[in-house]
């Protein structure tokens, strides 16, 4: 079914129809189809537009209400209370100043020393099974709404007392530079489209199997030594990525 917005609702998809509708409505709001304070289209109108049941539409609207995007008032309908402008994440080379300028926040979920790590993490750092690493798990937030789930590993011997002293201004990049005098020379990113599992969806306040973008990053020092390896799961409906590629000058 092709909607007026050009978005296809795939009823055979494992992603629930109500979540597809909620994502489409969020995109329409972000594009300015409605502004804060406007009365949202009534449920019956949206049911006809999306050609779904009232139950499905109520689930979609409930998701918007849960995120604080709309407010439903008994006898009056629904009203737009927030414009969910997509969170812009830069894939250009990071710097502490860029991180300071972001409007997002982060919340640490878990921080610990570990020896049992996934094989791919061991191979990345070229460490043995019993060599100690530091594992950090964080939620990236925007307007108190989760937008990303981050897992990061560091070689413990290269960042002594990291857990005990914490992050400088909640920034890994700034901590590595200011406290340990490390200079990041290269960041290698891989991007893949995935679906959230039940645990990820719960933390990111989304539905099971909701679409997400996974960024796998390796941060290396000037001599090529990897200092940080991370995976970040971004909510696809509310996140956009920005990257600028410049051609090398030809003399």
SEMI-756161 format. One record per residue (C-alpha): residue number from 1; residue in three letters; chain; z, y, x. Coordinates in nm, 4 decimals, m for minus. Example, Ala and Ser with C-alpha at 12.3 -4.5 7.8 and 13.67 -1.06 7.14 Angstrom:
BEGIN
{site 1; Ala; A; {0.7800; m0.4500; 1.2300}}
{site 2; Ser; A; {0.7140; m0.1060; 1.3670}}
//
This chain:
BEGIN
{site 1; Unk; A; {0.0000; 0.0000; 0.0000}}
{site 2; Unk; A; {m0.1086; 0.3353; 0.1490}}
{site 3; Unk; A; {0.1154; 0.6228; 0.0487}}
{site 4; Unk; A; {0.0130; 0.9873; 0.0144}}
{site 5; Unk; A; {0.1800; 1.0531; 0.3513}}
{site 6; Unk; A; {m0.0499; 0.8032; 0.5222}}
{site 7; Unk; A; {0.2304; 0.5551; 0.5897}}
{site 8; Unk; A; {0.1853; 0.1913; 0.4998}}
{site 9; Unk; A; {0.4748; 0.0108; 0.3332}}
{site 10; Unk; A; {0.4358; m0.3505; 0.4344}}
{site 11; Unk; A; {0.6183; m0.5668; 0.1829}}
{site 12; Unk; A; {0.5531; m0.8763; 0.3946}}
{site 13; Unk; A; {0.7291; m0.7218; 0.6954}}
{site 14; Unk; A; {1.0732; m0.8490; 0.7998}}
{site 15; Unk; A; {1.1777; m0.4814; 0.8029}}
{site 16; Unk; A; {1.3219; m0.4158; 0.4541}}
{site 17; Unk; A; {1.1060; m0.2017; 0.2277}}
{site 18; Unk; A; {1.3952; 0.0362; 0.1615}}
{site 19; Unk; A; {1.4303; 0.1043; 0.5349}}
{site 20; Unk; A; {1.0563; 0.1692; 0.5681}}
{site 21; Unk; A; {1.0829; 0.4169; 0.2787}}
{site 22; Unk; A; {1.3900; 0.5850; 0.4277}}
{site 23; Unk; A; {1.2092; 0.6229; 0.7620}}
{site 24; Unk; A; {0.9062; 0.7730; 0.5875}}
{site 25; Unk; A; {1.1205; 1.0175; 0.3892}}
{site 26; Unk; A; {1.2978; 1.1235; 0.7093}}
{site 27; Unk; A; {0.9615; 1.1911; 0.8724}}
{site 28; Unk; A; {0.8460; 1.3948; 0.5714}}
{site 29; Unk; A; {1.1662; 1.6012; 0.5794}}
{site 30; Unk; A; {1.1292; 1.6601; 0.9542}}
{site 31; Unk; A; {0.7735; 1.7862; 0.8928}}
{site 32; Unk; A; {0.9076; 2.0465; 0.6493}}
{site 33; Unk; A; {0.8021; 1.9015; 0.3152}}
{site 34; Unk; A; {1.1501; 1.9925; 0.1913}}
{site 35; Unk; A; {1.4052; 2.2344; 0.3387}}
{site 36; Unk; A; {1.7836; 2.2293; 0.3440}}
{site 37; Unk; A; {1.9188; 2.3187; m0.0001}}
{site 38; Unk; A; {1.6126; 2.1950; m0.1871}}
{site 39; Unk; A; {1.6549; 1.9538; m0.4733}}
{site 40; Unk; A; {1.5202; 1.6183; m0.3615}}
{site 41; Unk; A; {1.2596; 1.4479; m0.5824}}
{site 42; Unk; A; {1.4248; 1.2432; m0.8573}}
{site 43; Unk; A; {1.4567; 0.8701; m0.8157}}
{site 44; Unk; A; {1.2043; 0.7958; m1.0926}}
{site 45; Unk; A; {0.9409; 1.0118; m0.9234}}
{site 46; Unk; A; {0.9906; 0.8427; m0.5874}}
{site 47; Unk; A; {0.9778; 0.4986; m0.7502}}
{site 48; Unk; A; {0.6323; 0.5802; m0.8870}}
{site 49; Unk; A; {0.5147; 0.7330; m0.5603}}
{site 50; Unk; A; {0.6194; 0.4394; m0.3439}}
{site 51; Unk; A; {0.5523; 0.1740; m0.6116}}
{site 52; Unk; A; {0.8822; m0.0062; m0.5592}}
{site 53; Unk; A; {1.1724; m0.1037; m0.7815}}
{site 54; Unk; A; {1.4561; 0.1322; m0.8648}}
{site 55; Unk; A; {1.6921; m0.0981; m0.6736}}
{site 56; Unk; A; {1.4830; m0.0617; m0.3573}}
{site 57; Unk; A; {1.4620; 0.3157; m0.3952}}
{site 58; Unk; A; {1.8371; 0.3441; m0.4516}}
{site 59; Unk; A; {1.8908; 0.1537; m0.1263}}
{site 60; Unk; A; {1.6586; 0.3948; 0.0569}}
{site 61; Unk; A; {1.8352; 0.7000; m0.0852}}
{site 62; Unk; A; {2.1725; 0.5454; m0.0052}}
{site 63; Unk; A; {2.0632; 0.5184; 0.3591}}
{site 64; Unk; A; {1.9710; 0.8886; 0.3637}}
{site 65; Unk; A; {2.3046; 0.9738; 0.2038}}
{site 66; Unk; A; {2.4930; 0.7622; 0.4572}}
{site 67; Unk; A; {2.3287; 0.9572; 0.7387}}
{site 68; Unk; A; {2.4252; 1.2873; 0.5790}}
{site 69; Unk; A; {2.0649; 1.3890; 0.5122}}
{site 70; Unk; A; {2.1001; 1.4179; 0.1358}}
{site 71; Unk; A; {2.3910; 1.4620; m0.1039}}
{site 72; Unk; A; {2.3746; 1.3048; m0.4471}}
{site 73; Unk; A; {2.5565; 1.4937; m0.7191}}
{site 74; Unk; A; {2.6329; 1.3314; m1.0519}}
{site 75; Unk; A; {2.4243; 1.4822; m1.3290}}
{site 76; Unk; A; {2.2342; 1.7157; m1.0938}}
{site 77; Unk; A; {2.0352; 1.4863; m0.8641}}
{site 78; Unk; A; {2.0042; 1.4815; m0.4868}}
{site 79; Unk; A; {1.9940; 1.7792; m0.2516}}
{site 80; Unk; A; {1.8791; 1.8020; 0.1087}}
{site 81; Unk; A; {2.1761; 1.8839; 0.3332}}
{site 82; Unk; A; {2.0310; 1.8289; 0.6817}}
{site 83; Unk; A; {1.6911; 1.8314; 0.8484}}
{site 84; Unk; A; {1.6755; 1.5198; 1.0677}}
{site 85; Unk; A; {1.4549; 1.6742; 1.3349}}
{site 86; Unk; A; {1.3665; 1.3902; 1.5742}}
{site 87; Unk; A; {1.5696; 1.3698; 1.8927}}
{site 88; Unk; A; {1.3402; 1.4451; 2.1894}}
{site 89; Unk; A; {1.4072; 1.2311; 2.4953}}
{site 90; Unk; A; {1.2267; 1.3327; 2.8134}}
{site 91; Unk; A; {1.0750; 1.0610; 3.0303}}
{site 92; Unk; A; {1.0072; 1.3039; 3.3129}}
{site 93; Unk; A; {1.2098; 1.2831; 3.6321}}
{site 94; Unk; A; {1.5741; 1.3479; 3.5326}}
{site 95; Unk; A; {1.7965; 1.6176; 3.6754}}
{site 96; Unk; A; {2.1583; 1.7170; 3.6072}}
{site 97; Unk; A; {2.0407; 2.0480; 3.4608}}
{site 98; Unk; A; {1.8195; 1.8695; 3.2104}}
{site 99; Unk; A; {2.1087; 1.6508; 3.1024}}
{site 100; Unk; A; {2.3411; 1.9502; 3.0616}}
{site 101; Unk; A; {2.0899; 2.1199; 2.8349}}
{site 102; Unk; A; {2.0706; 1.8345; 2.5908}}
{site 103; Unk; A; {2.2321; 1.8718; 2.2530}}
{site 104; Unk; A; {2.3345; 1.5089; 2.2344}}
{site 105; Unk; A; {2.6711; 1.3575; 2.3145}}
{site 106; Unk; A; {2.7760; 1.0118; 2.4253}}
{site 107; Unk; A; {3.0604; 0.7766; 2.3457}}
{site 108; Unk; A; {3.1686; 0.5014; 2.5844}}
{site 109; Unk; A; {3.1969; 0.1636; 2.4123}}
{site 110; Unk; A; {3.2834; m0.0500; 2.7142}}
{site 111; Unk; A; {3.3342; 0.0029; 3.0863}}
{site 112; Unk; A; {3.4357; m0.2780; 3.3180}}
{site 113; Unk; A; {3.3942; m0.4605; 3.6486}}
{site 114; Unk; A; {3.1959; m0.7815; 3.6100}}
{site 115; Unk; A; {3.0723; m1.0673; 3.8268}}
{site 116; Unk; A; {2.8864; m1.2694; 3.5664}}
{site 117; Unk; A; {2.5706; m1.0680; 3.5011}}
{site 118; Unk; A; {2.2272; m1.1500; 3.3593}}
{site 119; Unk; A; {1.9934; m1.3025; 3.6159}}
{site 120; Unk; A; {1.7456; m1.0143; 3.5920}}
{site 121; Unk; A; {2.0230; m0.7669; 3.6843}}
{site 122; Unk; A; {2.1227; m0.9789; 3.9854}}
{site 123; Unk; A; {1.7608; m0.9926; 4.0973}}
{site 124; Unk; A; {1.7187; m0.6159; 4.0567}}
{site 125; Unk; A; {2.0158; m0.5394; 4.2833}}
{site 126; Unk; A; {1.9513; m0.8448; 4.5041}}
{site 127; Unk; A; {2.3121; m0.9580; 4.4706}}
{site 128; Unk; A; {2.4741; m1.2960; 4.4421}}
{site 129; Unk; A; {2.6343; m1.4340; 4.1276}}
{site 130; Unk; A; {2.9865; m1.3440; 4.2445}}
{site 131; Unk; A; {2.9135; m0.9931; 4.3703}}
{site 132; Unk; A; {3.0924; m0.7315; 4.1617}}
{site 133; Unk; A; {2.8989; m0.4876; 3.9476}}
{site 134; Unk; A; {3.0088; m0.2142; 3.7090}}
{site 135; Unk; A; {2.8907; m0.2379; 3.3490}}
{site 136; Unk; A; {2.8823; 0.0660; 3.1206}}
{site 137; Unk; A; {2.7956; 0.0585; 2.7510}}
{site 138; Unk; A; {2.7479; 0.3872; 2.5625}}
{site 139; Unk; A; {2.6295; 0.5235; 2.2315}}
{site 140; Unk; A; {2.4134; 0.8346; 2.2502}}
{site 141; Unk; A; {2.4893; 1.0631; 1.9555}}
{site 142; Unk; A; {2.3185; 1.3603; 1.7923}}
{site 143; Unk; A; {2.5063; 1.5534; 1.5248}}
{site 144; Unk; A; {2.7552; 1.2643; 1.5246}}
{site 145; Unk; A; {2.4738; 1.0218; 1.4351}}
{site 146; Unk; A; {2.3941; 0.7354; 1.6773}}
{site 147; Unk; A; {2.0432; 0.7643; 1.8228}}
{site 148; Unk; A; {2.0616; 0.5277; 2.1202}}
{site 149; Unk; A; {2.2525; 0.2311; 2.2611}}
{site 150; Unk; A; {2.2706; 0.2299; 2.6414}}
{site 151; Unk; A; {2.3726; m0.0479; 2.8815}}
{site 152; Unk; A; {2.3939; 0.0415; 3.2512}}
{site 153; Unk; A; {2.4814; m0.1550; 3.5656}}
{site 154; Unk; A; {2.5809; m0.0249; 3.9129}}
{site 155; Unk; A; {2.6683; m0.2076; 4.2384}}
{site 156; Unk; A; {3.0466; m0.1604; 4.2484}}
{site 157; Unk; A; {3.0638; m0.1174; 4.6265}}
{site 158; Unk; A; {2.8188; 0.1751; 4.6113}}
{site 159; Unk; A; {3.0176; 0.3725; 4.3518}}
{site 160; Unk; A; {3.3882; 0.3171; 4.4336}}
{site 161; Unk; A; {3.6410; 0.4317; 4.1715}}
{site 162; Unk; A; {3.3635; 0.5161; 3.9250}}
{site 163; Unk; A; {3.5545; 0.3778; 3.6279}}
{site 164; Unk; A; {3.8868; 0.5231; 3.7387}}
{site 165; Unk; A; {3.7460; 0.8755; 3.7898}}
{site 166; Unk; A; {3.4989; 0.8722; 3.5017}}
{site 167; Unk; A; {3.1698; 1.0555; 3.4638}}
{site 168; Unk; A; {3.1133; 1.4183; 3.5624}}
{site 169; Unk; A; {3.0226; 1.6075; 3.2424}}
{site 170; Unk; A; {2.9421; 1.2706; 3.0795}}
{site 171; Unk; A; {2.6356; 1.2465; 3.3041}}
{site 172; Unk; A; {2.5530; 0.9493; 3.5240}}
{site 173; Unk; A; {2.2919; 1.1502; 3.7165}}
{site 174; Unk; A; {2.5346; 1.4339; 3.7891}}
{site 175; Unk; A; {2.8090; 1.1896; 3.8877}}
{site 176; Unk; A; {2.5874; 1.0106; 4.1402}}
{site 177; Unk; A; {2.4831; 1.3425; 4.2944}}
{site 178; Unk; A; {2.8100; 1.5408; 4.2863}}
{site 179; Unk; A; {3.0615; 1.2681; 4.3675}}
{site 180; Unk; A; {2.8635; 1.0243; 4.5805}}
{site 181; Unk; A; {2.5944; 1.2566; 4.7227}}
{site 182; Unk; A; {2.3187; 1.0200; 4.6157}}
{site 183; Unk; A; {1.9695; 1.1582; 4.5707}}
{site 184; Unk; A; {1.7503; 0.9797; 4.3188}}
{site 185; Unk; A; {1.3994; 0.9600; 4.4597}}
{site 186; Unk; A; {1.2269; 0.7436; 4.1987}}
{site 187; Unk; A; {1.2830; 0.6321; 3.8391}}
{site 188; Unk; A; {1.0739; 0.3459; 3.7055}}
{site 189; Unk; A; {1.0563; 0.3155; 3.3269}}
{site 190; Unk; A; {0.9219; 0.0401; 3.1053}}
{site 191; Unk; A; {0.8848; 0.0941; 2.7303}}
{site 192; Unk; A; {0.8600; m0.1752; 2.4657}}
{site 193; Unk; A; {0.8752; m0.1892; 2.0868}}
{site 194; Unk; A; {1.1514; m0.4169; 1.9577}}
{site 195; Unk; A; {1.3570; m0.4900; 1.6479}}
{site 196; Unk; A; {1.7331; m0.4466; 1.6356}}
{site 197; Unk; A; {1.9548; m0.7494; 1.6096}}
{site 198; Unk; A; {2.2539; m0.7489; 1.3775}}
{site 199; Unk; A; {2.5003; m0.6171; 1.6370}}
{site 200; Unk; A; {2.2705; m0.3391; 1.7580}}
{site 201; Unk; A; {2.1905; m0.2351; 1.4016}}
{site 202; Unk; A; {2.5602; m0.2109; 1.3156}}
{site 203; Unk; A; {2.6350; 0.0125; 1.6153}}
{site 204; Unk; A; {2.3315; 0.2317; 1.5481}}
{site 205; Unk; A; {2.4065; 0.2451; 1.1745}}
{site 206; Unk; A; {2.0696; 0.0956; 1.0851}}
{site 207; Unk; A; {1.9477; m0.2092; 0.9003}}
{site 208; Unk; A; {1.8950; m0.5461; 1.0627}}
{site 209; Unk; A; {1.5451; m0.5824; 1.2120}}
{site 210; Unk; A; {1.4886; m0.2040; 1.2038}}
{site 211; Unk; A; {1.2250; m0.0870; 1.4565}}
{site 212; Unk; A; {1.3439; 0.0528; 1.7890}}
{site 213; Unk; A; {1.2058; 0.1525; 2.1264}}
{site 214; Unk; A; {1.3599; m0.0021; 2.4342}}
{site 215; Unk; A; {1.3493; 0.1864; 2.7652}}
{site 216; Unk; A; {1.4226; m0.0180; 3.0786}}
{site 217; Unk; A; {1.4945; 0.2081; 3.3763}}
{site 218; Unk; A; {1.5576; 0.1540; 3.7464}}
{site 219; Unk; A; {1.6873; 0.4465; 3.9544}}
{site 220; Unk; A; {1.6244; 0.4210; 4.3279}}
{site 221; Unk; A; {1.7510; 0.6217; 4.6267}}
{site 222; Unk; A; {1.5312; 0.7753; 4.8966}}
{site 223; Unk; A; {1.5288; 0.4487; 5.0952}}
{site 224; Unk; A; {1.4243; 0.2493; 4.7873}}
{site 225; Unk; A; {1.7697; 0.1020; 4.7200}}
{site 226; Unk; A; {1.8348; 0.0597; 4.3438}}
{site 227; Unk; A; {2.1558; 0.2384; 4.2437}}
{site 228; Unk; A; {2.1340; 0.2194; 3.8637}}
{site 229; Unk; A; {1.9691; m0.0223; 3.6221}}
{site 230; Unk; A; {1.9793; 0.0481; 3.2503}}
{site 231; Unk; A; {1.8388; m0.0489; 2.9133}}
{site 232; Unk; A; {1.8486; 0.1954; 2.6235}}
{site 233; Unk; A; {1.7648; 0.1075; 2.2651}}
{site 234; Unk; A; {1.6478; 0.4164; 2.0747}}
{site 235; Unk; A; {1.6264; 0.4411; 1.6945}}
{site 236; Unk; A; {1.2522; 0.4637; 1.6334}}
{site 237; Unk; A; {1.2769; 0.6661; 1.3121}}
{site 238; Unk; A; {1.4671; 0.9553; 1.4704}}
{site 239; Unk; A; {1.3540; 0.9564; 1.8336}}
{site 240; Unk; A; {1.0461; 1.0915; 2.0068}}
{site 241; Unk; A; {0.9601; 1.0688; 2.3765}}
{site 242; Unk; A; {0.8090; 1.3433; 2.5875}}
{site 243; Unk; A; {0.6319; 1.2898; 2.9181}}
{site 244; Unk; A; {0.4177; 1.5314; 3.1192}}
{site 245; Unk; A; {0.1656; 1.3896; 3.3641}}
{site 246; Unk; A; {0.0026; 1.6301; 3.6068}}
{site 247; Unk; A; {m0.3044; 1.5470; 3.8091}}
{site 248; Unk; A; {m0.2718; 1.5852; 4.1841}}
{site 249; Unk; A; {m0.4478; 1.8906; 4.3185}}
{site 250; Unk; A; {m0.7696; 1.8255; 4.5069}}
{site 251; Unk; A; {m0.8447; 2.0522; 4.8020}}
//
